[in-house]
Amino acid sequence: MRATCLSESALRKTEDRLVDWFWDGISAYGATFIKTSVPRVWCDANRSCHELDERMFRPAPAGRLFERTEKVRAGFGVIPRLAAQSVPIYTHCLAVEEIDHRLSLGWFPYHAALERELRALSTQCQTEVVLLDMHSMPPLQIASRCDIVLGDFHGRACHPFIMEEARHFLEKRGYAVRCNTPYAGGYITQHYGRPEQGRHALQIEVNRACYLNMSTYELSKNAESIKRDLRDMVYVLADHMAERKCA
């Protein structure tokens, strides 16, 4: 990140820190695990590839479709303008070539792999597919405790059964869970969630304070138990989906 004057610690506050660690080895149990190799502060795969702020680039991009969404206006497009706490990432405009460079390295390979796997699973298994989109979130500035936010795009991205099973399981394990507030699901959940076609998507946001030391951003003593609980949730969802198929 030579183009930014921000420190590594400042940039880390924007990433989904160590969420891939929760799923180490889960493919051995039949689940498919895909992760992006680039940080979201550089190229955010959970945005449309058209969610760009053209004012960030010089010369001004021409001949492109720009989606000036609420996220773009807030500074968090597919190439973010701001880091955590709305701190500017760059002190100058980026070269326009950065758009294709970052999308070709980060966005397109990830979504090609995701689409390929979803299509293959639907075809091979002849069953419904559940996509769990994993993220981390900063502690929410609200009065009540919140450990996990589940998002199904307000019921449009997955069958209500999946949301309720996940919420019920996590609450039984002692977590304070909110649904769709303040995170209802980003591009991945909205784009790939097609419950009428047997393709379900559920976004999971885990409070970083639950599993990280917020001073060092390394795993805390609670991380192992949260890892166990999230993996157990996946197994329970898989079992219940199998039961529904056989019913």
C-alpha positions, -999 to +999 in steps of 0.1 A: +000+000+000+026+025-010-001+048-023-014+055+012+001+074+041-019+053+066-001+029+090-006-008+087-025-008+120-049+018+106-055-003+075-061-034+096-091-019+112-108-020+079-101-057+070-120-088+080-093-097+103-085-135+105-121-146+096-105-173+073-090-189+104-125-199+116-128-222+086-093-239+086-098-275+074-135-273+071-134-286+035-125-320+050-161-321+063-176-316+029-179-278+029-165-256+001-143-227+013-133-197-008-114-167+003-100-137-015-063-131-014-065-093-014-076-070+014-109-052+010-093-019+017-075-024-017-103-041-036-136-050-019-152-081-033-184-074-014-192-045-038-203-045-074-174-040-098-193-008-109-195+008-075-167+032-082-161+069-073-148+083-105-135+114-086-107+092-071-089+088-105-069+108-129-075+112-158-112+109-153-124+074-164-144+074-196-168+049-211-175+031-179-207+024-160-206+038-125-231+029-098-231+058-074-247+039-045-250+049-009-218+029-002-199+048-028-211+081-015-200+071+019-165+063+006-167+025+006-169+014-030-152-015-047-120+006-044-125+023-011-118+060-006-120+058+032-107+035+059-122+028+093-136+059+111-139+076+077-102+083+075-090+091+039-068+064+025-051+084-002-036+119-003-039+122-041-059+107-070-051+073-083-040+065-118-071+054-138-052+022-147-056+011-111-093+003-117-086-025-142-055-036-123-073-041-090-104-056-104-085-081-126-064-093-096-089-092-068-126-089-079-130-110-111-111-141-100-129-143-067-164-140-082-155-164-110-145-190-085-176-183-064-200-186-093-182-218-106-184-235-072-221-226-067-230-239-101-210-271-096-225-278-062-260-272-075-254-296-104-235-323-086-256-325-055-290-319-071-300-299-040-302-265-025-270-246-018-263-223+011-236-196+008-224-182+041-206-149+036-183-143+065-172-109+077-160-091+109-174-058+123-162-032+148-180-031+181-213-013+175-219+020+192-252+009+207-265+004+243-272-033+240-246-060+235-242-073+199-219-102+191-231-113+157-253-097+130-270-120+104-280-105+071-303-120+045-312-088+027-344-085+046-356-120+037-348-118+000-315-137+000-324-169+017-353-190+030-365-177+064-358-211+078-321-207+074-320-173+091-340-186+120-320-218+124-287-198+125-301-172+149-316-198+172-284-219+173-262-189+181-285-176+208-285-210+224-247-208+225-250-175+244-244-149+216-263-117+213-276-117+178-292-090+156-308-096+122-303-072+092-294-043+115-271-026+108-258-050+082-284-066+059-259-080+034-237-066+008-232-073-029-224-110-024-255-117-004-278-097-026-263-110-059-260-147-052-290-152-029-317-166-051-339-187-028-365-193-055-337-211-075-325-231-045-295-208-039-294-192-005-270-166+009-266-155+045-241-128+056-224-133+090-207-104+108-188-112+139-179-085+164-141-083+164-140-077+201-154-112+206-123-130+191-095-104+188-074-085+213-085-050+201-051-036+210-029-060+190-056-073+166-044-109+173-066-138+184-078-136+219-085-164+244-121-165+233-113-172+196-112-210+199-147-213+214-162-190+187-145-210+160-160-242+175-195-226+177-195-213+141-184-246+127-211-264+148-236-240+133-225-250+098-229-287+106-264-281+122-275-261+091-263-288+068-281-315+088-313-295+088-311-288+051-307-325+044-337-333+066-358-308+046-348-324+014-358-358+026-391-346+041 
